[in-house]
């Protein structure tokens, strides 16, 4: 098992690290939901069930919106860090 603490800067505050882990977990869960919903939409469409396929596509779009919202937290953390090059 990988210890994610090795990939976190020592300068991060404990609250920031916890928020980053929660956001990362939410991102991964949303992406998994989006992929699963998309796959189910394809299966439902192949089986000739357009209403079920439509529901799955809507679930996939909702999961991608959740991913986008969770990613904003990670993106804001990157913007808040001072630029080391400049």
C-alpha positions, 0 to 999 in steps of 0.5 A: 500500500502506498503512503500518500503522506510521502507525496505531500509537502511538509509546508502544508497545514494539517487542515489543508492536507485533510481537505486535499485528501477528501477532495481527491477521494471525491474526484476519484469516486466521481470519475468512477461513477461517470465511467460506470454510468457511461458503460451502463448507458452503452449497454442499455442502448445496445439492448434497445432501452433508450429510457434507461440509457438516457438515465445513465447518461444523465447520471454520468453528467451529474458525476462529471459535475461532481468531479468538477466541483471536487477538482475546484478544491484541488485547483484552488489549493494549487493556486494558493501555493506560492510560486517557487520559481519566481 
